[in-house]
Amino acid sequence: MRKSLIVLAALLAVAGAQQVQAQAFPNRPMRMIATVPPGSAPDVVARTVAQRLSANTGVPVTVDNRTGAGGLIGANTAGSAAPDGYTLLLADTGIFAILPHEHSSFDPLKSLIPVTSAGTTPLFLAVGAGLNVSSVTELIAAAKAKPGMAYGSGGTGGAAHLFMELFRSLSGTDMTHVPYKGVAPAVAAVVAGEVVAVFSGLNLLVPQEKAGKLRIIAVASQTRTGLMPALPTVAEAGLPGFNIKTLTLGFFVPAGTPQDIVTKLRTDLTTAVKAPDVRQRLNTLAVEEPTDFSQEYLTEIVRSELVQYGRLVKAANAFAK
């Protein structure tokens, strides 16, 4: 009986300590890891939410750009951080659903805990203005007429790479992949004429299209986006098998983070993402508000997209080159 009472007292003490910790959290600076370079859409999302999160919690929240290896460096940095809630990771489908199929050592549901969704966003297919191409069918024709034509991406293993490899496979074209250190440099390469095409977030493409330096010819999603309703999907524009869903963005913490801390973070992040100023900024990036902010929803998204994108990786033979 005495041993039982001692054990019970110890458990109550631990529970009490965790409750105090959750009530005091956060009480020191936090960092939000972004796996992309500054200026790309996910980076802007991270900085926008971090600024609002800092204002709401009263502690500094800095964005730490950890790029390289298709996002693996940033994901591993987050996964190996102290599980105390002070390190967050903003990751998209490319990280938690595509990367594990290239690097089997990375398991997002073992090294990370999903917290809440940040939103969904499509990628857009753009071509250089000098290519004299204004549609998907014309791009396919140009690529078939000139085998080896180069396309850019934000790095091997990222969503932009996979999308373009699927495009190449379905269209029967022989195109060469040129990886860059982020999507922003890849878009700059399209403008400079170093490569002919790229999949990118809208924020990097619109200024260049307005300047007449590139053309946005299709959206990589199952339905058209309300931001550009006249723009066809890739499937509508000439590649029927290109049934890509929009990308999901979510917040994660290192595995082992106490659940009460995860719950507090989910509440704080949800409040930040729903803030009017944040929503306005994210809308300009074509990032739509999540339909569900629950931890369970993001966890299920990770599980289902791991399977879905695994099939796409295999069909596109994306990592064979």
C-alpha positions as a Markdown table, in Angstrom:
| # | Residue | x | y | z |
|---|---|---|---|---|
| 1 | Met | 0.0 | 0.0 | 0.0 |
| 2 | Arg | 2.8 | 2.4 | 0.9 |
| 3 | Lys | 4.5 | 1.7 | -2.4 |
| 4 | Ser | 1.3 | 2.4 | -4.3 |
| 5 | Leu | 0.8 | 5.7 | -2.5 |
| 6 | Ile | 4.4 | 6.7 | -3.3 |
| 7 | Val | 3.8 | 5.9 | -7.0 |
| 8 | Leu | 0.5 | 7.8 | -7.0 |
| 9 | Ala | 2.2 | 10.8 | -5.4 |
| 10 | Ala | 4.9 | 10.7 | -8.0 |
| 11 | Leu | 2.4 | 10.6 | -10.9 |
| 12 | Leu | 0.4 | 13.5 | -9.4 |
| 13 | Ala | 3.6 | 15.5 | -9.0 |
| 14 | Val | 4.5 | 14.9 | -12.7 |
| 15 | Ala | 1.0 | 15.8 | -13.8 |
| 16 | Gly | 1.1 | 18.9 | -11.7 |
| 17 | Ala | 4.5 | 19.9 | -13.2 |
| 18 | Gln | 3.3 | 19.4 | -16.7 |
| 19 | Gln | 0.2 | 21.5 | -16.0 |
| 20 | Val | 2.3 | 24.3 | -14.6 |
| 21 | Gln | 4.6 | 24.0 | -17.7 |
| 22 | Ala | 1.7 | 24.3 | -20.1 |
| 23 | Gln | 0.3 | 27.3 | -18.2 |
| 24 | Ala | 3.7 | 29.0 | -18.4 |
| 25 | Phe | 4.3 | 28.1 | -22.0 |
| 26 | Pro | 5.7 | 29.9 | -23.9 |
| 27 | Asn | 7.9 | 32.0 | -21.8 |
| 28 | Arg | 11.0 | 32.4 | -24.0 |
| 29 | Pro | 11.9 | 32.8 | -27.7 |
| 30 | Met | 10.6 | 30.3 | -30.2 |
| 31 | Arg | 11.9 | 29.4 | -33.6 |
| 32 | Met | 10.0 | 28.2 | -36.7 |
| 33 | Ile | 12.0 | 26.2 | -39.2 |
| 34 | Ala | 11.3 | 26.7 | -42.9 |
| 35 | Thr | 12.9 | 24.2 | -45.3 |
| 36 | Val | 12.9 | 26.7 | -48.1 |
| 37 | Pro | 15.0 | 29.9 | -48.8 |
| 38 | Pro | 13.6 | 33.3 | -48.0 |
| 39 | Gly | 11.1 | 34.7 | -50.5 |
| 40 | Ser | 9.4 | 31.4 | -51.4 |
| 41 | Ala | 5.7 | 31.0 | -50.6 |
| 42 | Pro | 6.2 | 28.7 | -47.6 |
| 43 | Asp | 8.8 | 31.1 | -46.2 |
| 44 | Val | 6.4 | 34.0 | -46.5 |
| 45 | Val | 3.7 | 31.9 | -44.8 |
| 46 | Ala | 6.1 | 31.0 | -42.0 |
| 47 | Arg | 7.1 | 34.7 | -41.4 |
| 48 | Thr | 3.5 | 35.9 | -41.6 |
| 49 | Val | 2.3 | 33.4 | -39.0 |
| 50 | Ala | 5.4 | 33.8 | -36.8 |
| 51 | Gln | 4.9 | 37.5 | -36.6 |
| 52 | Arg | 1.3 | 37.1 | -35.5 |
| 53 | Leu | 2.1 | 34.2 | -33.1 |
| 54 | Ser | 4.8 | 36.5 | -31.5 |
| 55 | Ala | 2.3 | 39.3 | -31.1 |
| 56 | Asn | -0.3 | 37.0 | -29.6 |
| 57 | Thr | 2.0 | 35.2 | -27.2 |
| 58 | Gly | 4.3 | 38.0 | -26.2 |
| 59 | Val | 7.5 | 36.1 | -27.0 |
| 60 | Pro | 9.8 | 36.4 | -30.1 |
| 61 | Val | 9.3 | 33.9 | -32.9 |
| 62 | Thr | 12.0 | 33.8 | -35.4 |
| 63 | Val | 12.1 | 32.0 | -38.8 |
| 64 | Asp | 15.1 | 29.7 | -39.3 |
| 65 | Asn | 15.6 | 28.8 | -42.9 |
| 66 | Arg | 17.3 | 25.4 | -43.1 |
| 67 | Thr | 17.5 | 24.5 | -46.8 |
| 68 | Gly | 19.1 | 21.6 | -48.7 |
| 69 | Ala | 18.6 | 18.0 | -49.6 |
| 70 | Gly | 15.0 | 18.7 | -50.8 |
| 71 | Gly | 14.0 | 19.8 | -47.3 |
| 72 | Leu | 15.6 | 16.9 | -45.4 |
| 73 | Ile | 18.0 | 19.1 | -43.6 |
| 74 | Gly | 15.3 | 21.3 | -42.2 |
| 75 | Ala | 13.0 | 18.4 | -41.3 |
| 76 | Asn | 15.8 | 16.5 | -39.5 |
| 77 | Thr | 16.8 | 19.7 | -37.7 |
| 78 | Ala | 13.3 | 20.0 | -36.4 |
| 79 | Gly | 13.0 | 16.3 | -35.6 |
| 80 | Ser | 16.2 | 16.3 | -33.5 |
| 81 | Ala | 15.4 | 19.5 | -31.6 |
| 82 | Ala | 14.5 | 19.5 | -27.9 |
| 83 | Pro | 10.8 | 18.3 | -27.6 |
| 84 | Asp | 9.8 | 21.3 | -25.5 |
| 85 | Gly | 7.5 | 23.2 | -27.9 |
| 86 | Tyr | 10.0 | 25.9 | -28.7 |
| 87 | Thr | 10.9 | 24.6 | -32.1 |
| 88 | Leu | 8.3 | 24.4 | -34.8 |
| 89 | Leu | 8.5 | 23.2 | -38.4 |
| 90 | Leu | 6.4 | 24.5 | -41.2 |
| 91 | Ala | 6.3 | 21.7 | -43.8 |
| 92 | Asp | 4.3 | 21.1 | -46.9 |
| 93 | Thr | 3.3 | 18.0 | -48.8 |
| 94 | Gly | 6.8 | 17.9 | -50.4 |
| 95 | Ile | 8.4 | 17.3 | -47.0 |
| 96 | Phe | 6.0 | 15.0 | -45.2 |
| 97 | Ala | 4.6 | 13.0 | -48.2 |
| 98 | Ile | 7.3 | 13.0 | -50.9 |
| 99 | Leu | 10.6 | 13.2 | -49.1 |
| 100 | Pro | 10.2 | 9.9 | -47.2 |
| 101 | His | 10.0 | 8.1 | -50.5 |
| 102 | Glu | 13.5 | 9.3 | -51.4 |
| 103 | His | 15.0 | 9.0 | -48.0 |
| 104 | Ser | 13.6 | 6.0 | -46.2 |
| 105 | Ser | 15.3 | 7.0 | -43.0 |
| 106 | Phe | 12.9 | 10.0 | -42.6 |
| 107 | Asp | 9.5 | 9.0 | -41.2 |
| 108 | Pro | 7.5 | 12.2 | -40.5 |
| 109 | Leu | 5.2 | 10.4 | -38.1 |
| 110 | Lys | 8.0 | 9.0 | -36.0 |
| 111 | Ser | 10.3 | 12.0 | -35.8 |
| 112 | Leu | 7.6 | 14.7 | -35.7 |
| 113 | Ile | 4.2 | 15.4 | -34.2 |
| 114 | Pro | 1.5 | 17.1 | -36.5 |
| 115 | Val | 0.0 | 20.1 | -34.7 |
| 116 | Thr | -2.3 | 21.8 | -37.1 |
| 117 | Ser | -2.8 | 22.7 | -40.7 |
| 118 | Ala | -1.7 | 26.1 | -42.1 |
| 119 | Gly | -3.7 | 25.8 | -45.3 |
| 120 | Thr | -3.7 | 24.4 | -48.8 |
| 121 | Thr | -2.2 | 25.9 | -51.9 |
| 122 | Pro | -1.7 | 24.8 | -55.5 |
| 123 | Leu | 1.4 | 25.2 | -57.6 |
| 124 | Phe | 1.3 | 26.9 | -61.0 |
| 125 | Leu | 3.1 | 26.0 | -64.2 |
| 126 | Ala | 5.0 | 28.9 | -65.8 |
| 127 | Val | 7.2 | 29.2 | -68.9 |
| 128 | Gly | 9.7 | 31.8 | -70.0 |
| 129 | Ala | 8.4 | 34.6 | -72.2 |
| 130 | Gly | 11.1 | 34.0 | -74.7 |
| 131 | Leu | 9.9 | 30.4 | -75.3 |
| 132 | Asn | 6.8 | 31.7 | -77.4 |
| 133 | Val | 4.6 | 29.2 | -75.6 |
| 134 | Ser | 1.2 | 30.0 | -74.1 |
| 135 | Ser | -0.4 | 26.7 | -73.3 |
| 136 | Val | 0.3 | 23.2 | -72.0 |
| 137 | Thr | -0.2 | 21.6 | -75.4 |
| 138 | Glu | 2.3 | 24.1 | -76.9 |
| 139 | Leu | 4.8 | 23.4 | -74.2 |
| 140 | Ile | 4.5 | 19.7 | -74.9 |
| 141 | Ala | 5.0 | 20.3 | -78.6 |
| 142 | Ala | 8.0 | 22.5 | -78.0 |
| 143 | Ala | 9.6 | 19.9 | -75.7 |
| 144 | Lys | 9.0 | 17.1 | -78.3 |
| 145 | Ala | 10.5 | 19.2 | -81.0 |
| 146 | Lys | 13.6 | 19.8 | -78.9 |
| 147 | Pro | 14.5 | 16.8 | -76.7 |
| 148 | Gly | 16.6 | 17.6 | -73.6 |
| 149 | Met | 14.9 | 20.9 | -73.0 |
| 150 | Ala | 15.6 | 21.9 | -69.4 |
| 151 | Tyr | 13.1 | 22.6 | -66.7 |
| 152 | Gly | 13.9 | 24.0 | -63.2 |
| 153 | Ser | 12.8 | 23.1 | -59.7 |
| 154 | Gly | 13.5 | 24.1 | -56.1 |
| 155 | Gly | 15.6 | 21.0 | -55.6 |
| 156 | Thr | 15.5 | 17.2 | -56.2 |
| 157 | Gly | 12.7 | 15.5 | -54.3 |
| 158 | Gly | 10.5 | 18.6 | -53.9 |
| 159 | Ala | 7.0 | 19.0 | -55.1 |
| 160 | Ala | 8.0 | 21.1 | -58.1 |
| 161 | His | 10.4 | 18.4 | -59.2 |
| 162 | Leu | 7.9 | 15.6 | -58.8 |
| 163 | Phe | 5.1 | 17.6 | -60.6 |
| 164 | Met | 7.4 | 18.3 | -63.6 |
| 165 | Glu | 8.6 | 14.7 | -63.7 |
| 166 | Leu | 5.0 | 13.5 | -63.8 |
| 167 | Phe | 4.3 | 16.1 | -66.5 |
| 168 | Arg | 7.3 | 14.7 | -68.5 |
| 169 | Ser | 6.3 | 11.1 | -68.0 |
| 170 | Leu | 2.6 | 11.6 | -69.0 |
| 171 | Ser | 3.4 | 13.8 | -72.0 |
| 172 | Gly | 6.1 | 11.5 | -73.3 |
| 173 | Thr | 8.7 | 14.3 | -73.5 |
| 174 | Asp | 12.4 | 14.1 | -72.9 |
| 175 | Met | 13.2 | 17.0 | -70.5 |
| 176 | Thr | 16.2 | 17.6 | -68.3 |
| 177 | His | 15.8 | 18.4 | -64.7 |
| 178 | Val | 17.9 | 21.3 | -63.3 |
| 179 | Pro | 17.6 | 21.6 | -59.5 |
| 180 | Tyr | 18.1 | 24.9 | -57.8 |
| 181 | Lys | 18.5 | 25.9 | -54.1 |
| 182 | Gly | 14.8 | 26.9 | -53.8 |
| 183 | Val | 11.9 | 27.7 | -56.1 |
| 184 | Ala | 12.8 | 31.4 | -56.2 |
| 185 | Pro | 16.1 | 30.8 | -58.0 |
| 186 | Ala | 14.3 | 28.4 | -60.3 |
| 187 | Val | 11.8 | 31.1 | -61.3 |
| 188 | Ala | 14.7 | 33.5 | -61.8 |
| 189 | Ala | 16.3 | 30.9 | -64.1 |
| 190 | Val | 13.1 | 30.7 | -66.2 |
| 191 | Val | 13.1 | 34.5 | -66.5 |
| 192 | Ala | 16.8 | 34.4 | -67.6 |
| 193 | Gly | 16.1 | 31.7 | -70.1 |
| 194 | Glu | 18.4 | 29.1 | -68.4 |
| 195 | Val | 15.4 | 26.7 | -68.2 |
| 196 | Val | 12.0 | 26.8 | -70.0 |
| 197 | Ala | 9.5 | 25.9 | -67.3 |
| 198 | Val | 8.9 | 25.6 | -63.5 |
| 199 | Phe | 6.1 | 24.8 | -61.1 |
| 200 | Ser | 5.9 | 27.5 | -58.4 |
| 201 | Gly | 3.7 | 29.3 | -55.9 |
| 202 | Leu | 1.8 | 32.3 | -57.2 |
| 203 | Asn | 3.7 | 34.9 | -55.3 |
| 204 | Leu | 6.9 | 34.4 | -57.2 |
| 205 | Leu | 5.2 | 34.3 | -60.6 |
| 206 | Val | 2.7 | 37.1 | -60.7 |
| 207 | Pro | 5.3 | 40.0 | -60.5 |
| 208 | Gln | 7.3 | 38.4 | -63.3 |
| 209 | Glu | 4.2 | 37.8 | -65.4 |
| 210 | Lys | 3.1 | 41.4 | -65.0 |
| 211 | Ala | 6.6 | 42.5 | -66.1 |
| 212 | Gly | 6.2 | 40.3 | -69.2 |
| 213 | Lys | 9.0 | 38.0 | -68.3 |
| 214 | Leu | 7.1 | 34.7 | -68.0 |
| 215 | Arg | 3.6 | 33.2 | -68.6 |
| 216 | Ile | 1.5 | 31.3 | -66.2 |
| 217 | Ile | -0.2 | 28.6 | -68.3 |
| 218 | Ala | -1.9 | 26.2 | -65.9 |
| 219 | Val | -2.6 | 25.3 | -62.3 |
| 220 | Ala | -1.6 | 22.0 | -60.7 |
| 221 | Ser | -4.8 | 21.1 | -58.9 |
| 222 | Gln | -7.9 | 19.0 | -59.5 |
| 223 | Thr | -10.1 | 22.1 | -59.8 |
| 224 | Arg | -9.4 | 25.7 | -60.9 |
| 225 | Thr | -8.4 | 28.3 | -58.3 |
| 226 | Gly | -10.7 | 31.2 | -57.4 |
| 227 | Leu | -7.8 | 33.6 | -57.6 |
| 228 | Met | -7.4 | 32.8 | -61.4 |
| 229 | Pro | -10.7 | 31.2 | -62.4 |
| 230 | Ala | -9.9 | 31.6 | -66.2 |
| 231 | Leu | -6.7 | 29.6 | -65.8 |
| 232 | Pro | -7.1 | 25.9 | -66.7 |
| 233 | Thr | -5.8 | 23.0 | -64.7 |
| 234 | Val | -2.9 | 21.0 | -66.3 |
| 235 | Ala | -5.4 | 18.2 | -66.9 |
| 236 | Glu | -7.9 | 20.5 | -68.6 |
| 237 | Ala | -5.1 | 22.1 | -70.7 |
| 238 | Gly | -4.0 | 18.9 | -72.4 |
| 239 | Leu | -2.7 | 16.3 | -69.9 |
| 240 | Pro | -5.7 | 14.4 | -68.6 |
| 241 | Gly | -3.8 | 12.1 | -66.3 |
| 242 | Phe | -2.3 | 14.9 | -64.3 |
| 243 | Asn | -4.6 | 14.6 | -61.3 |
| 244 | Ile | -2.6 | 16.4 | -58.6 |
| 245 | Lys | -4.2 | 17.8 | -55.5 |
| 246 | Thr | -3.3 | 21.1 | -53.9 |
| 247 | Leu | -0.4 | 21.1 | -51.5 |
| 248 | Thr | -1.1 | 21.0 | -47.7 |
| 249 | Leu | 1.0 | 23.1 | -45.3 |
| 250 | Gly | 1.2 | 22.1 | -41.7 |
| 251 | Phe | 2.9 | 22.9 | -38.4 |
| 252 | Phe | 4.9 | 20.1 | -36.6 |
| 253 | Val | 7.0 | 19.7 | -33.4 |
| 254 | Pro | 9.6 | 17.2 | -32.5 |
| 255 | Ala | 8.4 | 13.8 | -31.4 |
| 256 | Gly | 8.2 | 13.5 | -27.6 |
| 257 | Thr | 6.7 | 17.0 | -27.1 |
| 258 | Pro | 4.2 | 16.8 | -24.2 |
| 259 | Gln | 0.6 | 16.7 | -25.5 |
| 260 | Asp | -0.4 | 19.6 | -23.3 |
| 261 | Ile | 2.2 | 21.7 | -25.0 |
| 262 | Val | 1.1 | 20.5 | -28.4 |
| 263 | Thr | -2.5 | 21.4 | -27.6 |
| 264 | Lys | -1.5 | 24.9 | -26.5 |
| 265 | Leu | 0.5 | 25.4 | -29.7 |
| 266 | Arg | -2.5 | 24.2 | -31.8 |
| 267 | Thr | -4.7 | 26.8 | -30.1 |
| 268 | Asp | -2.1 | 29.6 | -30.5 |
| 269 | Leu | -1.3 | 28.7 | -34.1 |
| 270 | Thr | -5.0 | 28.4 | -35.1 |
| 271 | Thr | -5.6 | 31.9 | -33.6 |
| 272 | Ala | -2.7 | 33.2 | -35.6 |
| 273 | Val | -3.7 | 31.6 | -38.9 |
| 274 | Lys | -7.3 | 32.9 | -38.5 |
| 275 | Ala | -6.3 | 36.5 | -37.8 |
| 276 | Pro | -7.6 | 38.9 | -40.5 |
| 277 | Asp | -4.2 | 40.4 | -41.4 |
| 278 | Val | -2.7 | 36.9 | -41.7 |
| 279 | Arg | -5.6 | 35.7 | -43.9 |
| 280 | Gln | -5.3 | 38.7 | -46.2 |
| 281 | Arg | -1.5 | 38.0 | -46.6 |
| 282 | Leu | -1.9 | 34.3 | -47.1 |
| 283 | Asn | -4.7 | 34.8 | -49.7 |
| 284 | Thr | -2.3 | 36.7 | -51.9 |
| 285 | Leu | -0.2 | 33.6 | -51.9 |
| 286 | Ala | -3.1 | 31.4 | -52.9 |
| 287 | Val | -3.1 | 29.7 | -49.5 |
| 288 | Glu | -6.6 | 28.9 | -48.5 |
| 289 | Glu | -7.8 | 28.6 | -44.9 |
| 290 | Pro | -7.8 | 25.0 | -43.6 |
| 291 | Thr | -11.2 | 23.3 | -43.4 |
| 292 | Asp | -10.1 | 21.6 | -40.2 |
| 293 | Phe | -7.6 | 22.8 | -37.6 |
| 294 | Ser | -7.5 | 19.7 | -35.5 |
| 295 | Gln | -4.4 | 17.7 | -34.8 |
| 296 | Glu | -6.2 | 14.6 | -35.9 |
| 297 | Tyr | -7.0 | 16.1 | -39.3 |
| 298 | Leu | -3.4 | 17.0 | -40.2 |
| 299 | Thr | -2.2 | 13.5 | -39.0 |
| 300 | Glu | -4.7 | 11.9 | -41.3 |
| 301 | Ile | -3.6 | 14.2 | -44.2 |
| 302 | Val | 0.0 | 13.1 | -43.6 |
| 303 | Arg | -0.9 | 9.4 | -43.6 |
| 304 | Ser | -3.1 | 9.6 | -46.7 |
| 305 | Glu | -0.7 | 11.8 | -48.7 |
| 306 | Leu | 2.2 | 9.5 | -47.9 |
| 307 | Val | 0.3 | 6.8 | -49.8 |
| 308 | Gln | -1.0 | 9.0 | -52.6 |
| 309 | Tyr | 2.3 | 10.6 | -53.4 |
| 310 | Gly | 4.1 | 7.3 | -53.1 |
| 311 | Arg | 2.1 | 6.2 | -56.1 |
| 312 | Leu | 3.0 | 9.4 | -57.9 |
| 313 | Val | 6.7 | 9.0 | -57.2 |
| 314 | Lys | 6.6 | 5.5 | -58.6 |
| 315 | Ala | 4.5 | 6.4 | -61.6 |
| 316 | Ala | 6.8 | 9.4 | -62.4 |
| 317 | Asn | 10.0 | 7.5 | -61.6 |
| 318 | Ala | 11.0 | 10.7 | -60.0 |
| 319 | Phe | 14.1 | 9.7 | -58.1 |
| 320 | Ala | 15.7 | 7.5 | -60.8 |
| 321 | Lys | 17.8 | 10.3 | -62.2 |
